[in-house]
Amino acid sequence: MSVAIDWFAFLEVFAAALAGAALVVGFYALGLRLLVRAGRAPVVAPAEFTDAITIITEKEAHRAAKAAAKAAKKSPLTEGQKTLALVAAYASFAVSALAVLGGLLLLVLH
């Protein structure tokens, strides 16, 4: 019994997976960047795990939130520009989510 590998099809799948991953990661990163530009930097609360170390302390989280609020006040953008950046951030997150859902639909429907 001999197994024949279609190398062109393998390269097509590899290229599609690489492009899809770049699309998802790129739009998610763009969304985060625009979210920060809009003055809404995501501050993550400290994570505590059983029998593990704490990622950051409450004091560090408070300091990070204070620094983010201070940076938002010093932003050179007008309110309209901040709103546009926020809308663009949400649109970038939506494109990223749609790319993931499209990939899942391709897997499920084929």
C-alpha positions in Angstrom: 0.0 0.0 0.0 1.4 3.3 -1.0 0.4 6.7 0.3 0.6 9.7 -2.1 1.0 13.2 -0.6 -0.4 16.1 -2.5 2.3 18.6 -1.6 0.6 21.5 -3.3 -2.5 21.0 -1.2 -0.3 20.8 1.9 1.3 24.2 1.0 -2.2 25.7 0.4 -3.4 24.7 3.8 -0.1 25.9 5.4 -0.5 29.3 3.6 -4.1 29.6 4.6 -3.4 28.8 8.2 -0.5 31.3 8.3 -2.6 34.0 6.8 -5.5 33.3 9.1 -3.3 33.4 12.2 -1.7 36.7 11.0 -5.2 38.2 10.4 -6.5 37.3 13.8 -3.5 38.3 15.8 -3.0 41.5 13.7 -6.5 42.8 14.1 -6.6 41.9 17.8 -3.3 43.8 18.4 -4.6 46.7 16.3 -7.8 46.7 18.5 -5.7 46.8 21.7 -3.6 49.6 20.3 -6.6 51.7 19.3 -8.3 51.0 22.7 -5.2 52.4 24.4 -5.3 55.4 22.1 -8.9 56.0 22.9 -7.9 56.4 26.6 -9.4 53.1 27.7 -6.3 51.0 28.6 -7.3 47.6 29.8 -6.1 47.1 33.4 -6.1 43.5 34.4 -6.9 42.7 38.0 -4.3 40.5 39.9 -4.7 36.8 39.2 -4.4 34.4 42.1 -4.1 30.7 41.7 -4.2 28.0 44.3 -0.7 27.0 45.2 0.8 29.5 42.8 2.3 33.0 43.1 0.3 36.2 42.5 1.0 37.8 39.2 0.8 41.4 40.6 -0.1 42.8 43.9 -3.1 45.0 44.6 -0.8 48.0 45.1 0.8 47.4 41.7 -2.7 47.1 40.1 -3.8 50.4 41.7 -0.6 52.0 40.5 -1.1 50.8 36.9 -4.7 52.0 36.9 -3.6 55.4 38.2 -0.9 55.6 35.5 -3.5 54.7 32.8 -5.9 57.3 34.0 -3.1 59.9 34.1 -2.0 59.0 30.5 -5.6 59.2 29.3 -5.9 62.8 30.7 -2.7 63.8 28.8 -3.8 62.4 25.5 -3.4 64.9 22.6 -6.5 63.5 20.9 -9.8 65.4 20.8 -13.0 63.7 22.1 -14.1 63.0 18.5 -10.7 61.3 17.7 -11.0 59.2 20.9 -14.5 58.1 19.9 -13.3 57.2 16.4 -10.4 55.2 17.9 -12.8 53.4 20.2 -15.1 52.5 17.4 -12.2 51.4 15.3 -10.9 49.3 18.2 -14.3 47.5 18.5 -14.4 47.0 14.7 -10.9 45.4 14.9 -12.0 43.1 17.6 -15.1 42.2 15.5 -13.0 41.4 12.5 -10.8 39.2 14.6 -13.8 37.4 16.1 -15.4 36.9 12.7 -12.1 35.4 11.4 -12.1 32.9 14.2 -15.8 32.1 13.7 -15.3 31.7 10.0 -12.5 29.2 10.6 -14.7 27.3 13.0 -17.5 27.2 10.4 -15.0 25.9 7.8 -14.0 23.1 10.2 -17.6 22.2 11.2 -19.2 22.4 7.8 -16.6 20.5 5.8 
